[in-house]
Amino acid sequence: MTALSLDFTGLAAQAAQLAAGEVTSAELIAAALGRAHASQSTLNAFKHLRDDDALAEAAEADRRLHAGDRAPLLGVPIAIKDDVDLTGVPTAFGCSGDFPCATADAPAVALLREAGAVIIGKTNTPELGQWPFTEGPAFGVTRNPWHPGHTPGGSSGGSAAAVASGVVAAALGSDGAGSVRIPAAWTGLVGVKTQRGRIPTGDELFHGLTVLGPLARTVEDAALLLDAAAGTPGVFRTAAVREPGKLRIGLSTRIPFTATRTRLDPVVETAVRRLAESFAGLGHEIVEVEPDYRLIGLTFLPRSLAGVRDWTLRVPDRAGLDPRTRGNAGHGRLLAGPALRLARALEPGLHRRIGSVFGRVDVLLTPTTATPPPPIGTFDGLSSWETDQAMIAACPYAWPWNVLGWPAVNVPAGQTADGLPLGAQLLGPSHAEERLISLAAQLEEVERWPDRHPAASW
């Protein structure tokens, strides 16, 4: 079995092939590692690859499969982002320096292992997940499989590149301001920003902004990985094959207030409105609405910047950090007191005010990003303020749902004339993942985005 013969086979399909004895875990893992190494010089998706350990775990998975064990992901290769602990591997979170190896698995990793998944490696992310591009001095540049001259997004850019290129069928990312949804949009994937607390993280990440979530090429695969990482066997995979019923979908394109100059690219707006028409063709009612965001951004900054400050305290050599990171950490130190407490205290009021839109609609449909994926190097040499301006101009839509802690799903929305992927997000109220997953799966049946994938040019 050659490495290329397994390209773009889904997570659920691989699990079924393993259970049926049509393929071995050793073959799957060897193929995934082969693709990872072959793509590394071009895409640079991985920070660490676990060749020996992953092959040993594959051999154990084959023994368990032969004995009749049918754990849901037994023997299937996946990848995880380098911000969660994996025993024996450093957790550098995009930073330079000599980090110690983790001595225990993160709670989500332990659940993935319990489900039988074989983690082939950890994927690249920008420093402390701060930016919607995956570039940095610690690892270089991670590139978009659809067009290596463009970013796959961030901060889960390595996970997105690994999945979109067919190295693995699904990967775990994290989302603190769109960091799952943005790279999913820019690489043509399904990306789930989970309900806060859905997937265990141990500590609260970035003061409640950041959650873990899956990236995959199909809704079913994303749901299967979500079930494994959340310890909810079958709950979300069942939702992926269940009809959502007729829903009232609110179309929203207005950008939340950011105090910066932002503009929705017409090609993105056209793509999102086309998806609205697809939903209408499926029998859903489409209405234009605008959530009452007001100045929600004022509650985001203390939490995000204090989170950067928290993470820098774990870095062995802070002098090696990007000056923008050190600046953000300094601001976070100033905001970590009363401003942070006030930001958290305002959250229930935001739930009531912004959540009132769900008295009128069942789901919101919005752009995931305001622009197509930028070229590699777009953010090079910018000051912290200039980086923030450019970042917000490209990605102003995702972060409010991190403040609220509510679920969202990016779905592919087509491509630009140059073949660059675009995305739209389905937003729901608290604990609405099942509804969003069912709706996304229904859309996938007519949009057929799993049939589209980049050429394995590497």
C-alpha positions in Angstrom: 0.0 0.0 0.0 1.6 3.3 -1.1 1.4 6.5 0.8 -0.6 8.2 -1.9 -3.2 5.4 -2.0 -4.6 6.6 1.3 -4.7 10.3 0.5 -8.0 11.9 1.5 -9.5 8.8 3.0 -11.7 10.0 5.8 -11.4 9.3 9.5 -14.6 7.3 9.7 -13.6 5.3 6.6 -10.2 4.5 8.0 -11.8 3.3 11.3 -14.2 1.1 9.3 -11.4 -0.3 7.2 -9.4 -1.2 10.3 -12.4 -2.8 12.0 -13.1 -4.9 8.8 -9.4 -6.0 8.5 -9.0 -4.3 5.1 -5.9 -2.4 6.3 -3.7 -2.5 9.3 -2.9 0.3 11.6 0.8 -0.2 10.9 0.1 0.5 7.2 -2.0 3.6 8.0 0.5 5.0 10.4 3.5 4.4 8.1 1.6 6.0 5.2 0.7 9.1 7.3 4.2 9.5 8.5 5.5 9.1 5.0 3.2 11.8 3.8 4.1 14.0 6.7 7.8 13.8 6.0 7.3 14.2 2.2 5.3 17.3 2.7 7.4 18.9 5.4 9.8 20.7 3.2 6.9 22.3 1.3 4.1 22.7 3.8 6.0 22.6 7.1 2.9 21.5 9.0 4.6 19.7 11.9 6.7 20.7 14.8 7.3 17.1 16.0 6.8 13.8 14.3 6.7 10.6 16.5 7.9 8.0 14.1 9.1 5.3 16.5 6.4 5.8 19.1 3.6 6.1 16.6 4.7 2.9 14.8 4.9 1.1 18.2 1.4 2.3 19.1 0.2 1.1 15.7 1.5 -2.4 16.4 -0.3 -2.4 19.7 -3.5 -1.2 18.0 -3.2 -4.1 15.5 -2.9 -6.6 18.3 -6.0 -5.1 20.0 -7.9 -5.1 16.7 -7.0 -8.8 16.1 -8.3 -9.5 19.6 -11.7 -7.9 18.8 -11.3 -4.5 20.4 -13.4 -1.9 18.6 -12.6 1.4 20.2 -13.9 4.2 17.9 -10.5 5.4 16.6 -8.4 2.4 17.3 -5.3 2.5 15.1 -6.3 5.7 13.2 -3.6 8.4 12.7 -4.4 11.9 13.8 -2.4 15.0 14.7 -2.6 17.6 17.5 -1.6 21.2 17.8 1.5 22.1 19.8 -0.3 23.8 22.6 -1.6 20.6 24.4 0.6 18.3 26.4 1.7 14.9 24.9 3.8 12.8 27.1 7.5 12.7 26.0 7.2 15.7 23.7 7.8 19.4 24.5 4.9 21.9 24.4 6.5 25.0 22.9 3.3 26.6 21.6 5.2 28.2 18.6 8.0 29.6 20.8 11.8 29.2 20.5 13.7 27.7 23.3 14.5 24.4 25.1 11.2 23.4 26.5 11.0 20.3 28.8 9.1 17.2 27.6 5.6 16.8 29.0 5.4 14.3 31.8 1.7 13.6 31.4 -1.0 13.8 28.6 -3.4 16.7 28.5 -7.0 15.5 29.4 -8.1 15.7 25.8 -5.1 13.7 24.7 -5.8 11.1 27.3 -9.3 10.7 25.9 -8.0 10.5 22.3 -5.7 7.7 23.4 -8.5 6.0 25.2 -10.5 6.1 21.9 -7.5 4.3 20.3 -6.2 7.2 18.2 -2.5 7.2 17.2 -1.0 10.7 17.4 1.7 10.9 14.7 2.9 14.4 15.7 2.3 17.9 16.9 1.5 20.7 14.5 2.9 24.2 14.1 1.3 27.3 15.5 2.4 30.9 15.8 3.9 32.2 19.0 1.3 31.5 21.8 -1.5 31.3 19.1 -1.7 35.0 18.8 -2.1 35.5 15.0 -4.1 34.2 12.0 -1.0 33.1 10.2 1.4 30.3 11.1 4.9 31.7 10.7 7.7 32.4 13.2 11.4 32.1 13.9 10.9 28.9 16.0 9.8 26.8 13.0 9.7 28.9 9.8 6.6 29.2 7.6 3.7 26.8 7.4 2.0 27.0 3.9 -1.4 26.5 2.5 -1.7 23.2 0.6 -4.1 24.8 -2.0 -1.5 27.5 -2.8 1.9 27.4 -1.0 2.3 31.1 -1.6 -0.5 31.8 0.9 -1.0 31.2 4.6 -3.2 28.4 5.8 -4.3 30.7 8.6 -3.8 30.4 12.3 -3.3 29.8 14.9 -4.2 26.1 14.1 -2.5 26.5 10.8 -0.3 23.4 11.1 -3.3 21.2 11.9 -5.2 22.7 9.0 -2.4 22.1 6.5 -1.9 18.5 7.7 -5.6 17.7 7.1 -6.2 19.7 3.9 -3.1 18.1 2.3 -4.2 14.5 3.2 -1.5 13.8 5.7 -4.1 12.9 8.3 -7.9 12.8 8.0 -8.5 15.0 11.1 -6.5 16.9 13.7 -7.1 18.7 17.0 -6.7 22.5 17.1 -7.6 25.2 19.5 -9.7 28.4 19.1 -9.3 31.5 21.2 -10.3 34.1 18.6 -11.1 31.9 15.6 -8.0 29.8 15.6 -9.8 26.7 14.4 -12.4 28.4 12.2 -10.0 30.8 10.3 -7.6 28.1 9.1 -10.5 25.8 8.4 -12.0 28.6 6.2 -8.7 29.2 4.4 -8.0 25.5 3.7 -11.5 24.3 2.8 -12.2 22.3 6.0 -14.8 21.8 8.6 -13.7 23.3 11.9 -15.6 23.2 15.1 -15.3 25.8 17.8 -16.7 23.9 20.7 -18.8 25.0 23.6 -16.6 26.2 26.5 -15.9 23.2 28.7 -17.0 20.6 26.1 -13.5 19.2 25.6 -11.6 19.1 28.9 -8.5 21.3 29.0 -7.4 21.0 32.6 -6.7 24.6 33.2 -8.9 27.4 31.8 -7.1 28.7 28.7 -6.8 32.4 28.1 -9.3 33.1 30.8 -12.1 31.2 29.1 -11.6 32.4 25.5 -9.8 29.3 24.2 -11.3 25.9 23.6 -10.1 22.8 21.7 -11.8 21.6 18.6 -11.5 19.3 15.5 -10.5 20.1 12.0 -11.5 17.6 9.3 -12.6 17.4 5.7 -16.1 16.1 6.5 -18.7 16.9 9.2 -18.9 13.2 10.2 -15.1 13.1 10.7 -15.1 16.3 12.7 -18.0 14.9 14.8 -16.1 11.6 15.3 -13.0 13.3 16.6 -15.1 15.6 18.8 -16.8 12.7 20.4 -13.4 11.1 21.1 -11.8 14.3 22.5 -14.9 15.2 24.6 -15.6 11.7 25.9 -19.1 11.7 24.4 -19.1 8.5 22.3 -21.6 8.7 19.5 -23.3 11.9 20.5 -22.0 14.2 17.8 -21.5 11.6 15.2 -25.2 10.8 15.5 -26.0 14.5 15.1 -24.0 14.4 11.8 -26.4 11.9 10.3 -29.6 13.4 11.7 -31.8 15.8 9.8 -31.7 19.3 11.4 -35.4 20.0 10.7 -36.6 23.3 9.2 -34.6 26.1 10.8 -34.7 29.9 10.7 -31.2 31.0 9.7 -30.1 34.6 10.3 -27.7 36.0 7.7 -25.4 38.6 9.2 -22.5 40.3 7.4 -22.0 43.4 9.6 -18.5 43.4 11.2 -18.6 43.8 15.0 -17.1 47.1 16.2 -13.3 46.8 16.3 -12.1 50.5 16.3 -10.2 49.7 13.1 -10.9 50.1 9.4 -12.4 46.8 8.2 -14.2 45.8 5.1 -15.8 42.6 3.9 -14.3 41.5 0.6 -17.0 41.2 -2.1 -15.8 37.8 -3.1 -16.3 36.6 0.5 -19.7 38.2 0.8 -20.8 36.6 -2.5 -19.7 33.2 -1.3 -21.6 33.5 2.0 -24.8 34.7 0.3 -24.5 31.8 -2.1 -24.5 29.4 0.9 -27.6 31.2 2.3 -29.3 30.4 -1.0 -28.2 26.7 -0.7 -29.8 26.7 2.8 -33.0 28.2 1.4 -33.0 25.5 -1.3 -32.9 22.9 1.6 -36.1 24.4 3.0 -34.7 26.7 5.6 -36.0 30.2 6.1 -33.3 32.9 5.6 -33.7 36.3 7.3 -31.2 39.1 7.6 -30.4 40.0 11.3 -27.6 41.7 13.2 -26.6 40.6 16.7 -26.3 43.5 19.2 -22.5 43.3 19.7 -21.9 46.9 20.8 -18.4 47.2 22.5 -17.9 43.5 23.2 -14.2 43.9 22.2 -13.5 45.8 25.4 -14.1 42.5 27.3 -11.9 40.5 24.9 -8.6 42.3 25.2 -8.0 41.9 29.0 -8.7 38.2 28.7 -6.5 37.6 25.6 -3.6 39.8 26.7 -3.6 38.4 30.2 -3.5 35.0 28.7 -0.5 35.9 26.6 1.2 37.1 29.8 0.3 33.8 31.5 1.8 31.7 28.8 5.1 33.8 28.6 5.8 32.8 32.2 6.2 29.2 30.9 8.8 30.1 28.3 12.4 29.2 29.2 14.0 32.2 27.5 11.6 35.1 27.1 14.3 37.2 25.4 13.8 35.0 22.3 10.1 35.9 22.0 8.8 38.1 19.1 8.8 41.8 20.3 5.1 41.8 19.6 4.6 38.9 22.0 6.6 40.7 24.7 4.6 43.9 24.1 1.3 42.0 24.4 2.5 40.3 27.6 3.3 43.7 29.1 -0.1 45.0 28.3 -1.5 41.7 29.8 0.3 42.3 33.0 -1.4 45.7 33.3 -4.8 44.4 32.5 -4.6 41.2 34.7 -6.3 42.9 37.7 -9.5 44.9 37.8 -9.9 45.1 34.0 -9.8 41.3 33.7 -12.3 40.8 36.6 -14.6 43.3 35.0 -14.4 41.6 31.7 -15.4 38.3 33.2 -18.2 39.9 35.2 -19.7 41.4 32.1 -20.1 38.0 30.3 -23.6 37.1 31.6 -25.0 40.5 30.4 -23.4 39.8 27.0 -25.1 36.4 26.9 -28.5 38.0 27.4 -28.0 40.9 25.0 -26.3 39.1 22.1 -28.2 35.9 22.8 -31.5 37.7 22.3 -31.0 37.2 18.5 -31.8 33.5 19.1 -35.3 34.5 20.0 -35.7 35.4 16.3 -33.5 32.8 14.6 -32.2 29.3 15.4 -28.7 29.7 13.8 -26.6 32.6 12.6 -24.7 32.4 9.3 -21.8 34.9 8.9 -18.5 35.1 7.1 -15.7 33.4 8.9 -13.1 35.9 7.6 -13.4 39.2 5.8 -10.8 38.3 3.2 -9.3 35.3 1.3 -6.1 33.9 2.8 -3.2 36.4 2.6 0.1 35.7 0.9 3.0 34.4 3.0 4.9 37.2 4.6 2.0 39.7 4.7 2.6 40.3 8.4 6.5 40.4 8.3 8.2 43.4 9.8 5.0 45.0 11.1 4.8 46.6 14.5 2.5 45.3 17.1 -0.1 48.0 16.3 0.2 47.4 12.6 -0.1 43.6 13.0 -3.3 44.1 15.1 -4.7 46.4 12.4 -3.9 43.9 9.6 -5.1 40.9 11.6 -8.4 42.5 12.5 -9.0 43.7 8.9 -8.7 40.1 7.7 -10.4 38.3 10.6 -13.0 40.5 12.4 -15.8 38.0 12.6 -14.8 35.0 14.8 -13.7 36.3 18.2 -17.1 37.4 19.7 -18.1 33.8 20.1 -15.0 33.1 22.1 -16.0 35.8 24.6 -19.5 34.2 24.8 -18.1 30.7 25.0 -20.7 29.4 22.6 -20.2 26.9 19.7 -19.6 27.6 16.0 -18.8 25.6 12.9 -16.8 26.7 9.9 -18.1 25.2 6.6 -16.4 25.6 3.2 -18.0 28.3 1.1 -16.3 27.8 -2.2 -13.1 29.3 -3.7 -11.8 32.5 -5.3 -11.1 32.6 -9.0 -7.5 31.7 -8.1 -8.5 28.6 -6.2 -8.1 29.9 -2.7 -10.7 28.5 -0.2 -13.3 30.6 1.6 -15.4 29.8 4.6 -18.6 30.7 6.4 -19.5 30.1 10.0 -22.6 28.7 11.6 -23.1 30.2 15.1 -25.4 28.9 17.8 -26.4 29.7 21.3 -25.1 27.8 24.4 -24.6 24.0 23.9 -25.9 24.0 20.3 -23.2 21.9 18.7 -25.6 19.1 17.7 -27.8 21.5 15.8 -24.9 23.2 14.1 -23.3 19.8 13.2 -26.6 18.5 11.8 -27.1 21.6 9.7 -23.5 21.5 8.4 -23.8 17.9 7.5 -27.0 18.6 5.5 -25.2 21.4 3.6 -22.3 19.1 2.9 -24.6 16.7 1.0 -25.4 19.4 -1.6 -22.1 21.4 -1.5 -20.0 18.2 -1.8 -16.8 19.9 -0.5 -15.1 16.6 0.4 -14.8 16.0 -3.4 -12.5 19.0 -3.7 -8.9 18.8 -2.5 -5.6 20.2 -3.4 -3.1 18.3 -5.6 -0.4 16.5 -3.6 2.3 18.6 -5.3 4.7 17.8 -2.6 
